[in-house]
Amino acid sequence: MSLIQEDIKRTSKLLAIRIDGERTTVRLFDSEIKALNRICLETNTSMSEFCSAAARDPRRQEHTLTGKLRGAVISFLLDQWKPV
């Protein structure tokens, strides 16, 4: 394992989630987990609902579940962001 891979594993965390009722894990950075939690809180959506919707969304072009979740979080935040 390279030094970069080891560093990424130290700064990211495994997050246990459910996709359509099936338990799985994804590796996300703290800021991504915080953003995901905030989105779920603000939209009154469970993490399982958000993650399942992101995983099923045919518009998501990412190839991995982690990529789909990251893309969904970024898309949500970009849609909500208003320049000051």
HTML snippet that shows the backbone in 3Dmol.js (N, CA, C, O; Angstrom):
<script src="https://3Dmol.org/build/3Dmol-min.js"></script>
<div id="view" style="width:600px;height:400px;position:relative"></div>
<script>
const pdb = `
ATOM      1  N   MET A   1       0.849  -1.173   0.000  1.00  0.00           N
ATOM      2  CA  MET A   1       0.000   0.000   0.000  1.00  0.00           C
ATOM      3  C   MET A   1       0.897   1.239   0.000  1.00  0.00           C
ATOM      4  O   MET A   1       1.891   1.302   0.723  1.00  0.00           O
ATOM      5  N   SER A   2       0.527   2.224  -0.825  1.00  0.00           N
ATOM      6  CA  SER A   2       1.347   3.427  -0.910  1.00  0.00           C
ATOM      7  C   SER A   2       1.088   4.340   0.282  1.00  0.00           C
ATOM      8  O   SER A   2       0.112   4.159   1.011  1.00  0.00           O
ATOM      9  N   LEU A   3       1.964   5.319   0.475  1.00  0.00           N
ATOM     10  CA  LEU A   3       1.787   6.282   1.566  1.00  0.00           C
ATOM     11  C   LEU A   3       0.513   7.086   1.381  1.00  0.00           C
ATOM     12  O   LEU A   3      -0.162   7.406   2.360  1.00  0.00           O
ATOM     13  N   ILE A   4       0.174   7.416   0.149  1.00  0.00           N
ATOM     14  CA  ILE A   4      -1.055   8.173  -0.112  1.00  0.00           C
ATOM     15  C   ILE A   4      -2.271   7.347   0.287  1.00  0.00           C
ATOM     16  O   ILE A   4      -3.185   7.871   0.923  1.00  0.00           O
ATOM     17  N   GLN A   5      -2.299   6.070  -0.072  1.00  0.00           N
ATOM     18  CA  GLN A   5      -3.421   5.211   0.299  1.00  0.00           C
ATOM     19  C   GLN A   5      -3.545   5.092   1.811  1.00  0.00           C
ATOM     20  O   GLN A   5      -4.653   5.113   2.345  1.00  0.00           O
ATOM     21  N   GLU A   6      -2.415   4.966   2.507  1.00  0.00           N
ATOM     22  CA  GLU A   6      -2.447   4.873   3.966  1.00  0.00           C
ATOM     23  C   GLU A   6      -2.983   6.162   4.576  1.00  0.00           C
ATOM     24  O   GLU A   6      -3.755   6.119   5.534  1.00  0.00           O
ATOM     25  N   ASP A   7      -2.577   7.314   4.027  1.00  0.00           N
ATOM     26  CA  ASP A   7      -3.039   8.607   4.535  1.00  0.00           C
ATOM     27  C   ASP A   7      -4.542   8.764   4.330  1.00  0.00           C
ATOM     28  O   ASP A   7      -5.238   9.263   5.214  1.00  0.00           O
ATOM     29  N   ILE A   8      -5.048   8.345   3.174  1.00  0.00           N
ATOM     30  CA  ILE A   8      -6.485   8.440   2.903  1.00  0.00           C
ATOM     31  C   ILE A   8      -7.259   7.578   3.901  1.00  0.00           C
ATOM     32  O   ILE A   8      -8.301   8.001   4.401  1.00  0.00           O
ATOM     33  N   LYS A   9      -6.772   6.397   4.189  1.00  0.00           N
ATOM     34  CA  LYS A   9      -7.470   5.528   5.141  1.00  0.00           C
ATOM     35  C   LYS A   9      -7.475   6.116   6.544  1.00  0.00           C
ATOM     36  O   LYS A   9      -8.409   5.877   7.310  1.00  0.00           O
ATOM     37  N   ARG A  10      -6.447   6.878   6.889  1.00  0.00           N
ATOM     38  CA  ARG A  10      -6.405   7.498   8.212  1.00  0.00           C
ATOM     39  C   ARG A  10      -7.357   8.675   8.314  1.00  0.00           C
ATOM     40  O   ARG A  10      -7.870   8.952   9.398  1.00  0.00           O
ATOM     41  N   THR A  11      -7.606   9.371   7.221  1.00  0.00           N
ATOM     42  CA  THR A  11      -8.430  10.582   7.280  1.00  0.00           C
ATOM     43  C   THR A  11      -9.875  10.330   6.868  1.00  0.00           C
ATOM     44  O   THR A  11     -10.700  11.241   6.945  1.00  0.00           O
ATOM     45  N   SER A  12     -10.194   9.137   6.440  1.00  0.00           N
ATOM     46  CA  SER A  12     -11.567   8.806   6.083  1.00  0.00           C
ATOM     47  C   SER A  12     -12.101   7.757   7.051  1.00  0.00           C
ATOM     48  O   SER A  12     -11.349   7.117   7.786  1.00  0.00           O
ATOM     49  N   LYS A  13     -13.423   7.601   7.027  1.00  0.00           N
ATOM     50  CA  LYS A  13     -14.058   6.654   7.934  1.00  0.00           C
ATOM     51  C   LYS A  13     -15.020   5.763   7.175  1.00  0.00           C
ATOM     52  O   LYS A  13     -15.580   6.155   6.151  1.00  0.00           O
ATOM     53  N   LEU A  14     -15.201   4.564   7.691  1.00  0.00           N
ATOM     54  CA  LEU A  14     -16.216   3.681   7.140  1.00  0.00           C
ATOM     55  C   LEU A  14     -17.564   4.077   7.742  1.00  0.00           C
ATOM     56  O   LEU A  14     -17.686   4.253   8.955  1.00  0.00           O
ATOM     57  N   LEU A  15     -18.557   4.212   6.892  1.00  0.00           N
ATOM     58  CA  LEU A  15     -19.900   4.575   7.312  1.00  0.00           C
ATOM     59  C   LEU A  15     -20.823   3.427   6.958  1.00  0.00           C
ATOM     60  O   LEU A  15     -20.929   3.048   5.792  1.00  0.00           O
ATOM     61  N   ALA A  16     -21.489   2.873   7.953  1.00  0.00           N
ATOM     62  CA  ALA A  16     -22.450   1.792   7.725  1.00  0.00           C
ATOM     63  C   ALA A  16     -23.780   2.414   7.317  1.00  0.00           C
ATOM     64  O   ALA A  16     -24.324   3.263   8.023  1.00  0.00           O
ATOM     65  N   ILE A  17     -24.298   1.980   6.168  1.00  0.00           N
ATOM     66  CA  ILE A  17     -25.568   2.491   5.662  1.00  0.00           C
ATOM     67  C   ILE A  17     -26.422   1.336   5.162  1.00  0.00           C
ATOM     68  O   ILE A  17     -25.959   0.199   5.066  1.00  0.00           O
ATOM     69  N   ARG A  18     -27.661   1.642   4.848  1.00  0.00           N
ATOM     70  CA  ARG A  18     -28.557   0.654   4.229  1.00  0.00           C
ATOM     71  C   ARG A  18     -29.003   1.191   2.880  1.00  0.00           C
ATOM     72  O   ARG A  18     -29.431   2.339   2.756  1.00  0.00           O
ATOM     73  N   ILE A  19     -28.892   0.335   1.872  1.00  0.00           N
ATOM     74  CA  ILE A  19     -29.364   0.649   0.534  1.00  0.00           C
ATOM     75  C   ILE A  19     -30.505  -0.317   0.235  1.00  0.00           C
ATOM     76  O   ILE A  19     -30.306  -1.526   0.119  1.00  0.00           O
ATOM     77  N   ASP A  20     -31.697   0.244   0.116  1.00  0.00           N
ATOM     78  CA  ASP A  20     -32.893  -0.583  -0.094  1.00  0.00           C
ATOM     79  C   ASP A  20     -32.954  -1.745   0.893  1.00  0.00           C
ATOM     80  O   ASP A  20     -33.267  -2.875   0.518  1.00  0.00           O
ATOM     81  N   GLY A  21     -32.653  -1.456   2.153  1.00  0.00           N
ATOM     82  CA  GLY A  21     -32.747  -2.438   3.224  1.00  0.00           C
ATOM     83  C   GLY A  21     -31.517  -3.308   3.418  1.00  0.00           C
ATOM     84  O   GLY A  21     -31.425  -4.025   4.415  1.00  0.00           O
ATOM     85  N   GLU A  22     -30.579  -3.264   2.497  1.00  0.00           N
ATOM     86  CA  GLU A  22     -29.365  -4.088   2.592  1.00  0.00           C
ATOM     87  C   GLU A  22     -28.245  -3.278   3.229  1.00  0.00           C
ATOM     88  O   GLU A  22     -27.965  -2.157   2.805  1.00  0.00           O
ATOM     89  N   ARG A  23     -27.603  -3.847   4.249  1.00  0.00           N
ATOM     90  CA  ARG A  23     -26.516  -3.150   4.945  1.00  0.00           C
ATOM     91  C   ARG A  23     -25.237  -3.226   4.131  1.00  0.00           C
ATOM     92  O   ARG A  23     -24.887  -4.269   3.578  1.00  0.00           O
ATOM     93  N   THR A  24     -24.545  -2.087   4.070  1.00  0.00           N
ATOM     94  CA  THR A  24     -23.252  -2.023   3.398  1.00  0.00           C
ATOM     95  C   THR A  24     -22.433  -0.906   4.042  1.00  0.00           C
ATOM     96  O   THR A  24     -22.941  -0.177   4.894  1.00  0.00           O
ATOM     97  N   THR A  25     -21.189  -0.770   3.642  1.00  0.00           N
ATOM     98  CA  THR A  25     -20.351   0.309   4.159  1.00  0.00           C
ATOM     99  C   THR A  25     -19.730   1.063   2.995  1.00  0.00           C
ATOM    100  O   THR A  25     -19.496   0.509   1.920  1.00  0.00           O
ATOM    101  N   VAL A  26     -19.470   2.337   3.237  1.00  0.00           N
ATOM    102  CA  VAL A  26     -18.747   3.177   2.283  1.00  0.00           C
ATOM    103  C   VAL A  26     -17.686   3.945   3.060  1.00  0.00           C
ATOM    104  O   VAL A  26     -17.844   4.206   4.253  1.00  0.00           O
ATOM    105  N   ARG A  27     -16.616   4.302   2.382  1.00  0.00           N
ATOM    106  CA  ARG A  27     -15.550   5.070   3.013  1.00  0.00           C
ATOM    107  C   ARG A  27     -15.695   6.519   2.564  1.00  0.00           C
ATOM    108  O   ARG A  27     -15.570   6.831   1.380  1.00  0.00           O
ATOM    109  N   LEU A  28     -15.964   7.410   3.538  1.00  0.00           N
ATOM    110  CA  LEU A  28     -16.130   8.831   3.258  1.00  0.00           C
ATOM    111  C   LEU A  28     -15.272   9.650   4.211  1.00  0.00           C
ATOM    112  O   LEU A  28     -14.914   9.188   5.295  1.00  0.00           O
ATOM    113  N   PHE A  29     -14.948  10.865   3.799  1.00  0.00           N
ATOM    114  CA  PHE A  29     -14.223  11.782   4.662  1.00  0.00           C
ATOM    115  C   PHE A  29     -15.192  12.403   5.667  1.00  0.00           C
ATOM    116  O   PHE A  29     -16.401  12.435   5.434  1.00  0.00           O
ATOM    117  N   ASP A  30     -14.658  12.895   6.783  1.00  0.00           N
ATOM    118  CA  ASP A  30     -15.492  13.502   7.826  1.00  0.00           C
ATOM    119  C   ASP A  30     -16.406  14.586   7.270  1.00  0.00           C
ATOM    120  O   ASP A  30     -17.587  14.639   7.614  1.00  0.00           O
ATOM    121  N   SER A  31     -15.870  15.447   6.415  1.00  0.00           N
ATOM    122  CA  SER A  31     -16.683  16.539   5.866  1.00  0.00           C
ATOM    123  C   SER A  31     -17.826  16.012   5.004  1.00  0.00           C
ATOM    124  O   SER A  31     -18.896  16.619   4.970  1.00  0.00           O
ATOM    125  N   GLU A  32     -17.624  14.905   4.314  1.00  0.00           N
ATOM    126  CA  GLU A  32     -18.684  14.309   3.506  1.00  0.00           C
ATOM    127  C   GLU A  32     -19.772  13.705   4.398  1.00  0.00           C
ATOM    128  O   GLU A  32     -20.961  13.799   4.092  1.00  0.00           O
ATOM    129  N   ILE A  33     -19.355  13.093   5.489  1.00  0.00           N
ATOM    130  CA  ILE A  33     -20.322  12.521   6.429  1.00  0.00           C
ATOM    131  C   ILE A  33     -21.126  13.641   7.087  1.00  0.00           C
ATOM    132  O   ILE A  33     -22.341  13.523   7.249  1.00  0.00           O
ATOM    133  N   LYS A  34     -20.450  14.728   7.465  1.00  0.00           N
ATOM    134  CA  LYS A  34     -21.157  15.870   8.060  1.00  0.00           C
ATOM    135  C   LYS A  34     -22.147  16.466   7.074  1.00  0.00           C
ATOM    136  O   LYS A  34     -23.273  16.793   7.449  1.00  0.00           O
ATOM    137  N   ALA A  35     -21.747  16.612   5.825  1.00  0.00           N
ATOM    138  CA  ALA A  35     -22.646  17.155   4.801  1.00  0.00           C
ATOM    139  C   ALA A  35     -23.845  16.235   4.601  1.00  0.00           C
ATOM    140  O   ALA A  35     -24.976  16.709   4.485  1.00  0.00           O
ATOM    141  N   LEU A  36     -23.614  14.946   4.560  1.00  0.00           N
ATOM    142  CA  LEU A  36     -24.692  13.979   4.405  1.00  0.00           C
ATOM    143  C   LEU A  36     -25.665  14.052   5.580  1.00  0.00           C
ATOM    144  O   LEU A  36     -26.880  14.047   5.383  1.00  0.00           O
ATOM    145  N   ASN A  37     -25.135  14.119   6.790  1.00  0.00           N
ATOM    146  CA  ASN A  37     -25.988  14.240   7.976  1.00  0.00           C
ATOM    147  C   ASN A  37     -26.799  15.536   7.944  1.00  0.00           C
ATOM    148  O   ASN A  37     -27.983  15.536   8.283  1.00  0.00           O
ATOM    149  N   ARG A  38     -26.173  16.625   7.544  1.00  0.00           N
ATOM    150  CA  ARG A  38     -26.866  17.913   7.487  1.00  0.00           C
ATOM    151  C   ARG A  38     -27.983  17.898   6.440  1.00  0.00           C
ATOM    152  O   ARG A  38     -29.079  18.399   6.691  1.00  0.00           O
ATOM    153  N   ILE A  39     -27.707  17.327   5.277  1.00  0.00           N
ATOM    154  CA  ILE A  39     -28.722  17.216   4.231  1.00  0.00           C
ATOM    155  C   ILE A  39     -29.921  16.424   4.742  1.00  0.00           C
ATOM    156  O   ILE A  39     -31.067  16.830   4.551  1.00  0.00           O
ATOM    157  N   CYS A  40     -29.654  15.300   5.389  1.00  0.00           N
ATOM    158  CA  CYS A  40     -30.741  14.458   5.904  1.00  0.00           C
ATOM    159  C   CYS A  40     -31.547  15.198   6.969  1.00  0.00           C
ATOM    160  O   CYS A  40     -32.774  15.102   7.001  1.00  0.00           O
ATOM    161  N   LEU A  41     -30.865  15.928   7.831  1.00  0.00           N
ATOM    162  CA  LEU A  41     -31.550  16.691   8.874  1.00  0.00           C
ATOM    163  C   LEU A  41     -32.415  17.791   8.256  1.00  0.00           C
ATOM    164  O   LEU A  41     -33.581  17.946   8.620  1.00  0.00           O
ATOM    165  N   GLU A  42     -31.843  18.549   7.324  1.00  0.00           N
ATOM    166  CA  GLU A  42     -32.566  19.674   6.730  1.00  0.00           C
ATOM    167  C   GLU A  42     -33.730  19.242   5.840  1.00  0.00           C
ATOM    168  O   GLU A  42     -34.699  19.985   5.685  1.00  0.00           O
ATOM    169  N   THR A  43     -33.641  18.057   5.261  1.00  0.00           N
ATOM    170  CA  THR A  43     -34.706  17.587   4.369  1.00  0.00           C
ATOM    171  C   THR A  43     -35.634  16.590   5.051  1.00  0.00           C
ATOM    172  O   THR A  43     -36.558  16.065   4.430  1.00  0.00           O
ATOM    173  N   ASN A  44     -35.380  16.335   6.333  1.00  0.00           N
ATOM    174  CA  ASN A  44     -36.179  15.367   7.086  1.00  0.00           C
ATOM    175  C   ASN A  44     -36.219  14.002   6.378  1.00  0.00           C
ATOM    176  O   ASN A  44     -37.265  13.364   6.258  1.00  0.00           O
ATOM    177  N   THR A  45     -35.031  13.591   5.919  1.00  0.00           N
ATOM    178  CA  THR A  45     -34.862  12.330   5.210  1.00  0.00           C
ATOM    179  C   THR A  45     -33.885  11.468   5.994  1.00  0.00           C
ATOM    180  O   THR A  45     -32.887  11.973   6.508  1.00  0.00           O
ATOM    181  N   SER A  46     -34.159  10.187   6.089  1.00  0.00           N
ATOM    182  CA  SER A  46     -33.198   9.316   6.766  1.00  0.00           C
ATOM    183  C   SER A  46     -31.990   9.097   5.857  1.00  0.00           C
ATOM    184  O   SER A  46     -32.077   9.250   4.639  1.00  0.00           O
ATOM    185  N   MET A  47     -30.881   8.742   6.463  1.00  0.00           N
ATOM    186  CA  MET A  47     -29.683   8.481   5.686  1.00  0.00           C
ATOM    187  C   MET A  47     -29.928   7.321   4.721  1.00  0.00           C
ATOM    188  O   MET A  47     -29.447   7.342   3.589  1.00  0.00           O
ATOM    189  N   SER A  48     -30.671   6.318   5.165  1.00  0.00           N
ATOM    190  CA  SER A  48     -30.987   5.177   4.294  1.00  0.00           C
ATOM    191  C   SER A  48     -31.801   5.616   3.080  1.00  0.00           C
ATOM    192  O   SER A  48     -31.560   5.151   1.966  1.00  0.00           O
ATOM    193  N   GLU A  49     -32.763   6.510   3.296  1.00  0.00           N
ATOM    194  CA  GLU A  49     -33.586   6.996   2.178  1.00  0.00           C
ATOM    195  C   GLU A  49     -32.736   7.772   1.178  1.00  0.00           C
ATOM    196  O   GLU A  49     -32.831   7.555  -0.030  1.00  0.00           O
ATOM    197  N   PHE A  50     -31.904   8.677   1.690  1.00  0.00           N
ATOM    198  CA  PHE A  50     -31.054   9.479   0.804  1.00  0.00           C
ATOM    199  C   PHE A  50     -30.090   8.584   0.032  1.00  0.00           C
ATOM    200  O   PHE A  50     -29.958   8.717  -1.185  1.00  0.00           O
ATOM    201  N   CYS A  51     -29.419   7.677   0.731  1.00  0.00           N
ATOM    202  CA  CYS A  51     -28.424   6.806   0.086  1.00  0.00           C
ATOM    203  C   CYS A  51     -29.075   5.868  -0.923  1.00  0.00           C
ATOM    204  O   CYS A  51     -28.520   5.631  -1.996  1.00  0.00           O
ATOM    205  N   SER A  52     -30.248   5.333  -0.590  1.00  0.00           N
ATOM    206  CA  SER A  52     -30.964   4.461  -1.521  1.00  0.00           C
ATOM    207  C   SER A  52     -31.365   5.224  -2.778  1.00  0.00           C
ATOM    208  O   SER A  52     -31.221   4.721  -3.892  1.00  0.00           O
ATOM    209  N   ALA A  53     -31.872   6.448  -2.591  1.00  0.00           N
ATOM    210  CA  ALA A  53     -32.265   7.267  -3.743  1.00  0.00           C
ATOM    211  C   ALA A  53     -31.060   7.591  -4.618  1.00  0.00           C
ATOM    212  O   ALA A  53     -31.149   7.540  -5.845  1.00  0.00           O
ATOM    213  N   ALA A  54     -29.937   7.924  -3.992  1.00  0.00           N
ATOM    214  CA  ALA A  54     -28.723   8.230  -4.754  1.00  0.00           C
ATOM    215  C   ALA A  54     -28.236   6.997  -5.518  1.00  0.00           C
ATOM    216  O   ALA A  54     -27.808   7.106  -6.667  1.00  0.00           O
ATOM    217  N   ALA A  55     -28.301   5.851  -4.893  1.00  0.00           N
ATOM    218  CA  ALA A  55     -27.833   4.613  -5.526  1.00  0.00           C
ATOM    219  C   ALA A  55     -28.715   4.230  -6.715  1.00  0.00           C
ATOM    220  O   ALA A  55     -28.216   3.682  -7.698  1.00  0.00           O
ATOM    221  N   ARG A  56     -30.021   4.512  -6.640  1.00  0.00           N
ATOM    222  CA  ARG A  56     -30.961   4.152  -7.703  1.00  0.00           C
ATOM    223  C   ARG A  56     -31.098   5.208  -8.793  1.00  0.00           C
ATOM    224  O   ARG A  56     -31.628   4.916  -9.865  1.00  0.00           O
ATOM    225  N   ASP A  57     -30.632   6.423  -8.543  1.00  0.00           N
ATOM    226  CA  ASP A  57     -30.846   7.540  -9.460  1.00  0.00           C
ATOM    227  C   ASP A  57     -30.178   7.270 -10.812  1.00  0.00           C
ATOM    228  O   ASP A  57     -28.953   7.172 -10.879  1.00  0.00           O
ATOM    229  N   PRO A  58     -30.962   7.148 -11.887  1.00  0.00           N
ATOM    230  CA  PRO A  58     -30.372   6.845 -13.199  1.00  0.00           C
ATOM    231  C   PRO A  58     -29.513   7.987 -13.751  1.00  0.00           C
ATOM    232  O   PRO A  58     -28.726   7.779 -14.674  1.00  0.00           O
ATOM    233  N   ARG A  59     -29.659   9.176 -13.196  1.00  0.00           N
ATOM    234  CA  ARG A  59     -28.835  10.311 -13.652  1.00  0.00           C
ATOM    235  C   ARG A  59     -27.422  10.247 -13.108  1.00  0.00           C
ATOM    236  O   ARG A  59     -26.526  10.890 -13.653  1.00  0.00           O
ATOM    237  N   ARG A  60     -27.200   9.483 -12.042  1.00  0.00           N
ATOM    238  CA  ARG A  60     -25.870   9.359 -11.447  1.00  0.00           C
ATOM    239  C   ARG A  60     -25.011   8.527 -12.392  1.00  0.00           C
ATOM    240  O   ARG A  60     -25.347   7.384 -12.702  1.00  0.00           O
ATOM    241  N   GLN A  61     -23.921   9.092 -12.839  1.00  0.00           N
ATOM    242  CA  GLN A  61     -23.032   8.414 -13.782  1.00  0.00           C
ATOM    243  C   GLN A  61     -21.817   7.767 -13.118  1.00  0.00           C
ATOM    244  O   GLN A  61     -21.020   7.108 -13.786  1.00  0.00           O
ATOM    245  N   GLU A  62     -21.676   7.954 -11.807  1.00  0.00           N
ATOM    246  CA  GLU A  62     -20.530   7.373 -11.102  1.00  0.00           C
ATOM    247  C   GLU A  62     -20.667   5.845 -11.098  1.00  0.00           C
ATOM    248  O   GLU A  62     -21.772   5.306 -11.157  1.00  0.00           O
ATOM    249  N   HIS A  63     -19.526   5.168 -11.026  1.00  0.00           N
ATOM    250  CA  HIS A  63     -19.524   3.714 -11.137  1.00  0.00           C
ATOM    251  C   HIS A  63     -19.590   2.987  -9.801  1.00  0.00           C
ATOM    252  O   HIS A  63     -19.952   1.811  -9.756  1.00  0.00           O
ATOM    253  N   THR A  64     -19.246   3.665  -8.719  1.00  0.00           N
ATOM    254  CA  THR A  64     -19.251   3.007  -7.414  1.00  0.00           C
ATOM    255  C   THR A  64     -20.304   3.648  -6.519  1.00  0.00           C
ATOM    256  O   THR A  64     -20.732   4.778  -6.757  1.00  0.00           O
ATOM    257  N   LEU A  65     -20.708   2.930  -5.507  1.00  0.00           N
ATOM    258  CA  LEU A  65     -21.679   3.466  -4.550  1.00  0.00           C
ATOM    259  C   LEU A  65     -21.106   4.698  -3.855  1.00  0.00           C
ATOM    260  O   LEU A  65     -21.807   5.696  -3.685  1.00  0.00           O
ATOM    261  N   THR A  66     -19.849   4.636  -3.457  1.00  0.00           N
ATOM    262  CA  THR A  66     -19.214   5.784  -2.810  1.00  0.00           C
ATOM    263  C   THR A  66     -19.250   6.994  -3.744  1.00  0.00           C
ATOM    264  O   THR A  66     -19.573   8.100  -3.310  1.00  0.00           O
ATOM    265  N   GLY A  67     -18.928   6.795  -4.999  1.00  0.00           N
ATOM    266  CA  GLY A  67     -18.960   7.874  -5.973  1.00  0.00           C
ATOM    267  C   GLY A  67     -20.360   8.443  -6.154  1.00  0.00           C
ATOM    268  O   GLY A  67     -20.533   9.656  -6.270  1.00  0.00           O
ATOM    269  N   LYS A  68     -21.353   7.570  -6.178  1.00  0.00           N
ATOM    270  CA  LYS A  68     -22.743   8.025  -6.320  1.00  0.00           C
ATOM    271  C   LYS A  68     -23.158   8.867  -5.118  1.00  0.00           C
ATOM    272  O   LYS A  68     -23.825   9.889  -5.280  1.00  0.00           O
ATOM    273  N   LEU A  69     -22.771   8.449  -3.918  1.00  0.00           N
ATOM    274  CA  LEU A  69     -23.121   9.214  -2.726  1.00  0.00           C
ATOM    275  C   LEU A  69     -22.409  10.560  -2.717  1.00  0.00           C
ATOM    276  O   LEU A  69     -23.022  11.585  -2.421  1.00  0.00           O
ATOM    277  N   ARG A  70     -21.127  10.562  -3.037  1.00  0.00           N
ATOM    278  CA  ARG A  70     -20.385  11.831  -3.096  1.00  0.00           C
ATOM    279  C   ARG A  70     -21.005  12.757  -4.137  1.00  0.00           C
ATOM    280  O   ARG A  70     -21.182  13.948  -3.885  1.00  0.00           O
ATOM    281  N   GLY A  71     -21.331  12.215  -5.294  1.00  0.00           N
ATOM    282  CA  GLY A  71     -21.942  13.015  -6.349  1.00  0.00           C
ATOM    283  C   GLY A  71     -23.290  13.570  -5.943  1.00  0.00           C
ATOM    284  O   GLY A  71     -23.606  14.719  -6.248  1.00  0.00           O
ATOM    285  N   ALA A  72     -24.093  12.761  -5.255  1.00  0.00           N
ATOM    286  CA  ALA A  72     -25.418  13.211  -4.813  1.00  0.00           C
ATOM    287  C   ALA A  72     -25.297  14.320  -3.776  1.00  0.00           C
ATOM    288  O   ALA A  72     -26.060  15.285  -3.806  1.00  0.00           O
ATOM    289  N   VAL A  73     -24.349  14.188  -2.866  1.00  0.00           N
ATOM    290  CA  VAL A  73     -24.131  15.226  -1.851  1.00  0.00           C
ATOM    291  C   VAL A  73     -23.696  16.528  -2.531  1.00  0.00           C
ATOM    292  O   VAL A  73     -24.229  17.597  -2.231  1.00  0.00           O
ATOM    293  N   ILE A  74     -22.742  16.436  -3.433  1.00  0.00           N
ATOM    294  CA  ILE A  74     -22.261  17.633  -4.123  1.00  0.00           C
ATOM    295  C   ILE A  74     -23.381  18.266  -4.952  1.00  0.00           C
ATOM    296  O   ILE A  74     -23.551  19.485  -4.938  1.00  0.00           O
ATOM    297  N   SER A  75     -24.135  17.450  -5.664  1.00  0.00           N
ATOM    298  CA  SER A  75     -25.246  17.980  -6.461  1.00  0.00           C
ATOM    299  C   SER A  75     -26.268  18.687  -5.588  1.00  0.00           C
ATOM    300  O   SER A  75     -26.747  19.767  -5.936  1.00  0.00           O
ATOM    301  N   PHE A  76     -26.604  18.082  -4.452  1.00  0.00           N
ATOM    302  CA  PHE A  76     -27.568  18.699  -3.549  1.00  0.00           C
ATOM    303  C   PHE A  76     -27.046  20.037  -3.053  1.00  0.00           C
ATOM    304  O   PHE A  76     -27.770  21.033  -3.060  1.00  0.00           O
ATOM    305  N   LEU A  77     -25.798  20.060  -2.625  1.00  0.00           N
ATOM    306  CA  LEU A  77     -25.224  21.294  -2.097  1.00  0.00           C
ATOM    307  C   LEU A  77     -25.115  22.375  -3.169  1.00  0.00           C
ATOM    308  O   LEU A  77     -25.355  23.548  -2.884  1.00  0.00           O
ATOM    309  N   LEU A  78     -24.760  22.001  -4.384  1.00  0.00           N
ATOM    310  CA  LEU A  78     -24.676  22.979  -5.465  1.00  0.00           C
ATOM    311  C   LEU A  78     -26.051  23.561  -5.793  1.00  0.00           C
ATOM    312  O   LEU A  78     -26.174  24.758  -6.053  1.00  0.00           O
ATOM    313  N   ASP A  79     -27.077  22.722  -5.782  1.00  0.00           N
ATOM    314  CA  ASP A  79     -28.433  23.201  -6.053  1.00  0.00           C
ATOM    315  C   ASP A  79     -28.925  24.141  -4.979  1.00  0.00           C
ATOM    316  O   ASP A  79     -29.712  25.046  -5.260  1.00  0.00           O
ATOM    317  N   GLN A  80     -28.470  23.942  -3.735  1.00  0.00           N
ATOM    318  CA  GLN A  80     -28.908  24.747  -2.608  1.00  0.00           C
ATOM    319  C   GLN A  80     -28.067  26.002  -2.426  1.00  0.00           C
ATOM    320  O   GLN A  80     -28.504  26.952  -1.776  1.00  0.00           O
ATOM    321  N   TRP A  81     -26.860  26.015  -2.993  1.00  0.00           N
ATOM    322  CA  TRP A  81     -25.929  27.117  -2.751  1.00  0.00           C
ATOM    323  C   TRP A  81     -26.368  28.362  -3.507  1.00  0.00           C
ATOM    324  O   TRP A  81     -26.704  28.313  -4.690  1.00  0.00           O
ATOM    325  N   LYS A  82     -26.356  29.467  -2.796  1.00  0.00           N
ATOM    326  CA  LYS A  82     -26.676  30.762  -3.390  1.00  0.00           C
ATOM    327  C   LYS A  82     -25.490  31.688  -3.150  1.00  0.00           C
ATOM    328  O   LYS A  82     -25.051  31.842  -2.011  1.00  0.00           O
ATOM    329  N   PRO A  83     -24.962  32.311  -4.213  1.00  0.00           N
ATOM    330  CA  PRO A  83     -23.821  33.212  -4.006  1.00  0.00           C
ATOM    331  C   PRO A  83     -24.207  34.402  -3.142  1.00  0.00           C
ATOM    332  O   PRO A  83     -25.334  34.892  -3.214  1.00  0.00           O
ATOM    333  N   VAL A  84     -23.279  34.859  -2.333  1.00  0.00           N
ATOM    334  CA  VAL A  84     -23.547  35.990  -1.419  1.00  0.00           C
ATOM    335  C   VAL A  84     -23.348  37.295  -2.145  1.00  0.00           C
ATOM    336  O   VAL A  84     -23.522  38.361  -1.556  1.00  0.00           O
TER     337      VAL A  84
END
`;
const viewer = $3Dmol.createViewer("view");
viewer.addModel(pdb, "pdb");
viewer.setStyle({}, {cartoon: {color: "spectrum"}});
viewer.zoomTo();
viewer.render();
</script>
